[in-house]
Amino acid sequence: MPGTHYVEINGNTLAVEVLGPDDAPVIIAHHGAPGLGSRAEPKASFGRLADEYRVLVFDARGSGESEGKGEFSHEQWAADIDALREWIGAEQIIMAGGSYGGFMSLEYATRYPDRVRALVLRDTSADNGNRHLARENALKSERVAIDMEKFDRIDQGRVRDNDDLRECWREILPLYDFHYDPAKVDKRVAETPYRFEAHNYAFSVNLPNYDLSDKLPSVTAPTLITVGRTDWITPVSCSEKIAELIPDSRLVIFEESGHSPQIEEAEKWTRTVRDFLTGL
């Protein structure tokens, strides 16, 4: 089963990759940014654990190489995760995700609590309160001057097509990393797969009503929460709120990272995740 698969899941063909030994505990790692993210990011980060874990990464419906039929609701995306759990043959999984992938990890943990062995979160939020914080951070950034008309189009899910999504994405990317490198921004813009329909639905329909605050105190799965100190879009305060809400969860802040400690402090982040999972 290791390798790339194109799997029929709830009426959509999803691009799925499996790494690691067949008999190991299963991690399903969800990418961020619907319509912009893909399995490449969780493969790069959680793939480091494939010596001890069976790691499943995939392009969610409407993202990357996967089909985009039907709706892009959190309910549907969570159902797709559970169908992937069934496909790989796991009774329980370690559910993992960063940014919007963290939203979906929390959605899955609250909708399918008996299926979650542990949670690993990165740079995410329990509700949509991060959106006004992100806008404030963009406005006060001293790194670049952001075109707020483009910011609002991408933040509100009003991009016109894939080309417009690319240009709005290019506008906000300088805000993400601890150290700003224009060459890295250009490289990421070029490598991103653009699917504006999923993005617009996520940001115009899903996020205005996203709030799991009242459900998180019922989460019993061991939970690791990681976040970069200068994360602008899901700031440290959002992770602190999750830590307050989920009983006995563990919060680790990475002091020299923005939104991506799994890249910017890769060795430390990987060791933190591995130690947490080993200690279960």
Stockholm file with secondary structure:
# STOCKHOLM 1.0

chainA/1-280         MPGTHYVEINGNTLAVEVLGPDDAPVIIAHHGAPGLGSRAEPKASFGRLADEYRVLVFDARGSGESEGKGEFSHEQWAADIDALREWIGAEQIIMAGGSYGGFMSLEYATRYPDRVRALVLRDTSADNGNRHLARENALKSERVAIDMEKFDRIDQGRVRDNDDLRECWREILPLYDFHYDPAKVDKRVAETPYRFEAHNYAFSVNLPNYDLSDKLPSVTAPTLITVGRTDWITPVSCSEKIAELIPDSRLVIFEESGHSPQIEEAEKWTRTVRDFLTGL
#=GR chainA/1-280 SS CCEEEEEEETTEEEEEEEESCTTSCEEEEECSSTTTCCTHHHHHHHGGGTTTSEEEEECCTTSTTSCCCSCCCHHHHHHHHHHHHHHHTCSSEEEEEETHHHHHHHHHHHHSGGGEEEEEEESCCSBTTHHHHHHHHHHHCSSCCCCHHHHHHHHTTCCCSHHHHHHHHHHHGGGSSSSCCHHHHHHHHHHCCCCHHHHHHIIIIIGGGCBCTTTGGGCCSCEEEEEETTCSSSCHHHHHHHHHHSTTCEEEEETTCSSCHHHHTHHHHHHHHHHHHHTC
#=GC SS_cons         CCEEEEEEETTEEEEEEEESCTTSCEEEEECSSTTTCCTHHHHHHHGGGTTTSEEEEECCTTSTTSCCCSCCCHHHHHHHHHHHHHHHTCSSEEEEEETHHHHHHHHHHHHSGGGEEEEEEESCCSBTTHHHHHHHHHHHCSSCCCCHHHHHHHHTTCCCSHHHHHHHHHHHGGGSSSSCCHHHHHHHHHHCCCCHHHHHHIIIIIGGGCBCTTTGGGCCSCEEEEEETTCSSSCHHHHHHHHHHSTTCEEEEETTCSSCHHHHTHHHHHHHHHHHHHTC
//
